[in-house]
Amino acid sequence: MESIFHEKQEGSLCAQHCLNNLLQGEYFSPVELSSIAHQLDEEERMRMAEGGVTSEDYRTFLQQPSGNMDDSGFFSIQVISNALKVWGLELILFNSPEYQRLRINPINERSFICNYKEHWFTVRKLGKQWFNLNSLLTGPELISDTYLALFLAQLQQEGYSIFVVKGDLPDCEADQLLQMVRVQQMQRPKLIGEELAQLKEQRVHKTDLERVFGANEGSGMADQDEEDLRRALALSRQEMDMEDEEADLRRAIQLSMQGSSRNISPDVPQTSGTNLTSEELRKRREAYFEKQQQQVGPPGPSSHLWDRPTTCPGALESSPGDSRSEEDMLQAAMTMSLETVGNDLKTEGKNNSC
């Protein structure tokens, strides 16, 4: 199919496309066909002038537009016929009585030119197969030998005028190639208007799909944003809960230490309020350890306040110069306070029993 020359419709230049598809090449241009049309117009004017240039018919003829061409690109059958005479070809009306008396089978001809109103197209045999080379189609259309007669009869019923092209057509590459091979057409070409409408419909469908996908993607992004917001709120709540727990722990330690302050040495300064600094907590622990050591006995020469372990393994002390984290100090303070409260409870129980 690629070797077949096929001009597609441009404007109203169907006569040009018809001739070039018939001859299988760019043989005629609008300028050349216009020149032929002007020549025909001049010949007609000269014939009309023979009846007198002052006659009413002549003046009417001069006022009328050309019958061989117009501004849209249409050319008459006379222009096409004269163009083919350059190549030694002539046109015979297919359904004329003279031709019908010849009883020639259409498949034994070489080509046809079909016209309906202002549209022209070619049906030609290339190699051993027939093709509809209508410029309104997206490509050549294969016509079988058995379908050719039916195809031409159908065109006649639709009002087409059919002309048989008589004479030897110029050689062309497609005719030589198709003499050796036969082609098969899996899908028939569409009309150009149908193809454009189908492409437009596909573009609209594609736009609709992109709009739907875009909406879904936007919805997905909104869902993702909402999920991220939920996670952020959950983390914020967890942080607030941890802060609340830490505040509660601090208040419990302060209340516990204030309740047991009577057992701490009077020499240790007391701090009013509920907010104790880490330095104040350290001083209270030192006072508590000194009191505990005095109850046990004087320390040995090698003993040191900082080296004595506490009663709980989780509350080990380091040298006063070492820095401890606030969390370790809070835990040690809580342990110390709980032990003090426990000792007070035991003392009160003994006094009650006595």
C-alpha positions as CSV (number, residue, x, y, z in Angstrom):
1,M,0.0,0.0,0.0
2,E,2.9,2.4,0.7
3,S,3.9,2.3,-3.0
4,I,0.5,3.6,-4.1
5,F,0.4,7.3,-4.7
6,H,-2.6,8.8,-2.8
7,E,-3.3,12.5,-2.4
8,K,-5.7,13.4,0.4
9,Q,-8.3,16.1,0.3
10,E,-7.1,19.7,0.6
11,G,-9.8,22.4,0.3
12,S,-11.9,21.7,-2.8
13,L,-9.0,20.5,-5.0
14,C,-10.6,17.1,-5.6
15,A,-10.1,17.4,-9.4
16,Q,-6.4,17.8,-8.9
17,H,-6.3,14.9,-6.5
18,C,-8.4,12.8,-8.9
19,L,-6.0,13.4,-11.8
20,N,-2.8,12.8,-9.8
21,N,-4.1,9.7,-8.2
22,L,-5.1,8.4,-11.6
23,L,-1.7,9.1,-13.1
24,Q,0.1,8.1,-9.8
25,G,2.2,11.2,-9.4
26,E,2.1,15.0,-8.9
27,Y,1.4,15.7,-12.6
28,F,-1.0,18.7,-12.1
29,S,-1.1,21.7,-9.8
30,P,-4.0,24.2,-9.2
31,V,-2.1,26.7,-11.4
32,E,-1.9,24.4,-14.3
33,L,-5.6,23.4,-14.1
34,S,-6.5,27.1,-13.7
35,S,-4.6,27.8,-16.9
36,I,-6.6,25.1,-18.7
37,A,-9.8,26.6,-17.3
38,H,-9.0,30.1,-18.5
39,Q,-8.2,28.8,-21.9
40,L,-11.6,27.0,-22.1
41,D,-13.3,30.3,-20.9
42,E,-11.6,32.2,-23.7
43,E,-12.6,29.6,-26.3
44,E,-16.2,29.9,-25.1
45,R,-16.1,33.7,-25.2
46,M,-14.9,33.7,-28.8
47,R,-17.7,31.4,-29.9
48,M,-20.2,33.6,-28.2
49,A,-18.7,36.7,-29.9
50,E,-19.4,35.1,-33.3
51,G,-23.1,36.0,-32.7
52,G,-22.1,39.7,-32.2
53,V,-20.4,41.4,-29.4
54,T,-23.3,43.7,-29.0
55,S,-25.8,40.9,-28.6
56,E,-27.7,40.3,-25.4
57,D,-26.4,36.7,-25.1
58,Y,-22.8,37.9,-25.3
59,R,-23.3,40.6,-22.7
60,T,-25.0,38.1,-20.4
61,F,-22.2,35.6,-20.9
62,L,-19.6,38.2,-19.9
63,Q,-21.4,38.9,-16.7
64,Q,-21.6,35.3,-15.6
65,P,-18.8,33.6,-13.7
66,S,-16.6,30.9,-15.2
67,G,-18.3,27.5,-15.6
68,N,-14.9,25.8,-15.7
69,M,-13.5,26.8,-12.3
70,D,-14.3,28.8,-9.1
71,D,-12.4,30.3,-6.2
72,S,-12.8,27.2,-4.0
73,G,-10.7,25.1,-6.4
74,F,-13.4,23.2,-8.3
75,F,-12.7,22.4,-11.9
76,S,-15.2,21.1,-14.5
77,I,-15.2,17.9,-16.5
78,Q,-14.0,19.9,-19.5
79,V,-10.9,20.9,-17.6
80,I,-10.2,17.3,-16.5
81,S,-10.8,16.0,-20.0
82,N,-8.5,18.5,-21.5
83,A,-5.8,17.8,-18.9
84,L,-6.0,14.1,-19.8
85,K,-5.7,14.8,-23.5
86,V,-2.1,15.9,-22.8
87,W,-1.4,12.2,-22.0
88,G,-3.4,10.8,-24.9
89,L,-6.3,9.8,-22.7
90,E,-10.0,10.4,-23.2
91,L,-13.1,10.0,-21.1
92,I,-16.2,8.0,-22.1
93,L,-19.4,8.1,-20.1
94,F,-19.8,4.6,-18.5
95,N,-23.7,4.5,-18.6
96,S,-24.0,6.0,-22.1
97,P,-25.8,3.9,-24.7
98,E,-22.7,3.7,-26.9
99,Y,-20.6,2.2,-24.2
100,Q,-23.3,-0.1,-22.9
101,R,-23.7,-1.6,-26.3
102,L,-20.0,-2.7,-26.1
103,R,-20.9,-4.9,-23.1
104,I,-17.4,-4.6,-21.7
105,N,-16.9,-6.2,-18.2
106,P,-15.6,-3.4,-15.8
107,I,-12.8,-5.6,-14.6
108,N,-11.3,-5.5,-18.1
109,E,-10.9,-1.7,-18.0
110,R,-8.0,0.1,-16.5
111,S,-9.6,3.0,-14.6
112,F,-12.7,5.1,-13.9
113,I,-13.3,8.7,-12.9
114,C,-16.4,9.3,-10.7
115,N,-18.2,12.6,-10.1
116,Y,-21.0,13.6,-7.9
117,K,-21.9,17.2,-7.7
118,E,-18.5,18.9,-7.2
119,H,-16.5,15.9,-6.0
120,W,-14.2,13.8,-8.2
121,F,-12.3,10.6,-7.4
122,T,-10.5,7.8,-9.2
123,V,-11.0,4.0,-9.2
124,R,-7.9,2.4,-10.8
125,K,-6.4,-1.0,-11.4
126,L,-2.9,-1.4,-10.2
127,G,-1.2,-4.6,-11.0
128,K,-4.0,-7.2,-10.8
129,Q,-6.1,-5.5,-8.2
130,W,-8.5,-2.6,-8.1
131,F,-8.3,0.3,-5.7
132,N,-10.6,3.2,-4.7
133,L,-8.3,6.2,-4.6
134,N,-10.9,8.6,-3.2
135,S,-9.1,11.6,-1.7
136,L,-11.7,11.8,1.1
137,L,-10.4,8.4,2.4
138,T,-7.4,8.1,4.8
139,G,-5.7,5.7,2.3
140,P,-6.3,3.5,-0.8
141,E,-9.2,1.0,-0.5
142,L,-8.9,-2.4,-2.0
143,I,-11.8,-3.5,-4.2
144,S,-12.1,-7.2,-5.2
145,D,-13.0,-8.1,-8.8
146,T,-16.3,-9.5,-7.8
147,Y,-17.2,-6.4,-5.9
148,L,-16.1,-3.9,-8.6
149,A,-19.3,-4.1,-10.7
150,L,-21.5,-3.9,-7.6
151,F,-19.5,-0.9,-6.4
152,L,-19.9,1.0,-9.7
153,A,-23.7,0.1,-9.7
154,Q,-24.1,1.5,-6.2
155,L,-22.3,4.8,-7.2
156,Q,-24.7,5.1,-10.1
157,Q,-27.7,4.7,-7.8
158,E,-26.3,7.4,-5.5
159,G,-26.3,9.8,-8.5
160,Y,-22.6,9.6,-9.5
161,S,-21.5,10.1,-13.1
162,I,-18.9,7.5,-14.0
163,F,-16.4,7.9,-16.9
164,V,-14.2,5.2,-18.3
165,V,-10.6,6.3,-19.0
166,K,-9.4,5.1,-22.3
167,G,-5.8,5.1,-23.4
168,D,-2.4,4.0,-22.0
169,L,-1.7,5.3,-18.6
170,P,1.9,6.3,-17.8
171,D,4.0,3.7,-16.1
172,C,4.2,3.8,-12.3
173,E,6.1,2.0,-9.6
174,A,2.9,0.8,-7.8
175,D,1.6,-0.9,-11.0
176,Q,4.9,-2.7,-11.6
177,L,5.2,-3.9,-8.0
178,L,1.6,-5.1,-7.8
179,Q,2.1,-7.1,-11.0
180,M,4.3,-9.4,-9.0
181,V,2.6,-9.4,-5.6
182,R,-1.0,-9.2,-4.3
183,V,-1.8,-7.1,-1.3
184,Q,-4.3,-7.9,1.5
185,Q,-6.1,-5.2,3.4
186,M,-6.9,-6.1,7.0
187,Q,-8.7,-2.9,7.8
188,R,-10.5,-0.6,5.4
189,P,-9.7,3.1,5.5
190,K,-12.1,5.5,7.0
191,L,-13.4,8.8,5.6
192,I,-11.2,11.7,6.7
193,G,-14.1,13.3,8.5
194,E,-14.8,10.1,10.5
195,E,-11.1,9.8,11.4
196,L,-11.0,13.4,12.7
197,A,-14.2,12.9,14.6
198,Q,-12.8,9.7,16.1
199,L,-9.6,11.5,17.1
200,K,-11.6,14.3,18.6
201,E,-13.6,11.8,20.6
202,Q,-10.5,10.0,21.8
203,R,-9.0,13.3,22.9
204,V,-12.2,14.2,24.8
205,H,-12.2,10.7,26.4
206,K,-8.5,11.1,27.3
207,T,-9.3,14.5,28.9
208,D,-12.1,13.0,30.9
209,L,-9.9,10.2,32.1
210,E,-7.2,12.6,33.1
211,R,-9.7,14.7,34.9
212,V,-11.0,11.6,36.8
213,F,-7.5,10.4,37.6
214,G,-6.6,13.9,38.7
215,A,-9.6,14.0,41.0
216,N,-8.7,10.6,42.4
217,E,-5.1,11.6,42.9
218,G,-6.2,14.8,44.6
219,S,-8.5,12.8,46.9
220,G,-5.7,10.4,47.6
221,M,-3.5,13.3,48.5
222,A,-6.2,14.8,50.7
223,D,-6.5,11.4,52.5
224,Q,-2.8,11.3,53.0
225,D,-2.8,14.8,54.4
226,E,-5.6,13.9,56.8
227,E,-3.7,10.8,57.9
228,D,-0.5,12.8,58.5
229,L,-2.5,15.3,60.5
230,R,-3.9,12.5,62.7
231,R,-0.4,11.1,63.3
232,A,0.8,14.6,64.2
233,L,-2.1,15.0,66.7
234,A,-1.4,11.6,68.2
235,L,2.2,12.4,68.7
236,S,1.3,15.8,70.2
237,R,-1.1,14.1,72.7
238,Q,1.6,11.6,73.6
239,E,4.1,14.4,74.3
240,M,1.5,16.2,76.4
241,D,0.8,13.1,78.4
242,M,4.5,12.5,79.0
243,E,4.8,16.1,80.2
244,D,1.8,15.7,82.4
245,E,3.2,12.5,83.9
246,E,6.6,14.1,84.5
247,A,4.8,17.1,86.2
248,D,2.8,14.7,88.4
249,L,6.0,12.9,89.3
250,R,7.7,16.1,90.3
251,R,4.7,17.1,92.5
252,A,4.6,13.7,94.2
253,I,8.3,13.9,95.0
254,Q,8.0,17.4,96.4
255,L,5.0,16.5,98.5
256,S,6.7,13.3,99.8
257,M,9.9,15.1,100.7
258,Q,8.0,17.9,102.4
259,G,6.0,15.3,104.4
260,S,9.2,13.6,105.6
261,S,11.2,16.8,106.3
262,R,10.9,16.3,110.1
263,N,13.4,13.4,109.9
264,I,16.0,15.4,108.1
265,S,18.7,17.2,110.0
266,P,17.8,20.6,111.2
267,D,21.0,21.9,109.8
268,V,19.9,21.3,106.3
269,P,18.2,24.3,104.9
270,Q,14.6,23.8,103.8
271,T,13.2,25.2,100.6
272,S,9.8,26.6,100.5
273,G,7.5,26.1,97.5
274,T,7.1,23.1,95.3
275,N,9.8,23.7,92.7
276,L,13.2,22.3,93.9
277,T,16.3,22.7,91.9
278,S,18.7,19.8,91.2
279,E,21.2,21.4,93.7
280,E,18.6,21.5,96.4
281,L,17.7,17.8,95.8
282,R,21.4,16.9,96.0
283,K,21.8,18.8,99.3
284,R,18.8,17.0,100.8
285,R,20.2,13.6,99.7
286,E,23.5,14.4,101.4
287,A,21.7,15.3,104.6
288,Y,19.8,12.1,104.5
289,F,23.0,10.0,103.9
290,E,24.8,11.8,106.8
291,K,21.9,11.0,109.1
292,Q,21.9,7.3,108.0
293,Q,25.6,7.1,108.6
294,Q,25.4,8.6,112.1
295,Q,22.8,5.9,113.1
296,V,25.2,3.2,111.9
297,G,28.4,4.6,113.4
298,P,31.3,6.7,112.5
299,P,32.9,5.9,109.2
300,G,36.2,4.2,108.8
301,P,39.3,6.1,107.7
302,S,38.8,5.0,104.2
303,S,35.1,5.5,104.0
304,H,33.7,8.5,102.2
305,L,30.2,9.9,102.0
306,W,30.2,9.6,98.3
307,D,31.4,6.0,98.3
308,R,28.6,4.6,100.5
309,P,25.9,2.8,98.5
310,T,22.3,3.6,99.0
311,T,19.7,1.1,100.1
312,C,18.4,0.8,96.5
313,P,20.7,-0.2,93.6
314,G,18.9,2.1,91.2
315,A,20.0,5.2,93.2
316,L,23.8,5.1,93.1
317,E,25.7,8.3,93.9
318,S,28.7,9.8,92.2
319,S,31.0,12.5,93.2
320,P,29.5,16.0,93.8
321,G,31.3,17.3,90.8
322,D,29.8,14.8,88.4
323,S,26.8,15.9,86.4
324,R,23.7,13.7,86.3
325,S,20.7,13.9,84.1
326,E,17.6,15.3,85.5
327,E,15.8,12.0,85.1
328,D,18.4,10.1,87.2
329,M,18.1,12.8,89.9
330,L,14.3,12.6,90.0
331,Q,14.4,8.8,90.3
332,A,17.0,9.0,93.1
333,A,14.9,11.6,94.9
334,M,11.7,9.5,94.7
335,T,13.6,6.4,96.1
336,M,15.0,8.5,98.9
337,S,11.5,10.0,99.7
338,L,9.8,6.6,99.7
339,E,12.4,5.2,102.1
340,T,12.0,8.1,104.4
341,V,8.2,7.7,104.4
342,G,8.7,4.0,105.1
343,N,10.9,4.6,108.1
344,D,8.4,7.1,109.5
345,L,5.6,4.6,109.2
346,K,7.7,2.0,111.1
347,T,8.6,4.5,113.9
348,E,5.0,5.5,114.3
349,G,3.9,1.8,114.4
350,K,6.4,1.1,117.2
351,N,5.3,4.1,119.2
352,N,1.6,3.1,118.9
353,S,2.4,-0.5,120.1
354,C,4.1,0.9,123.1
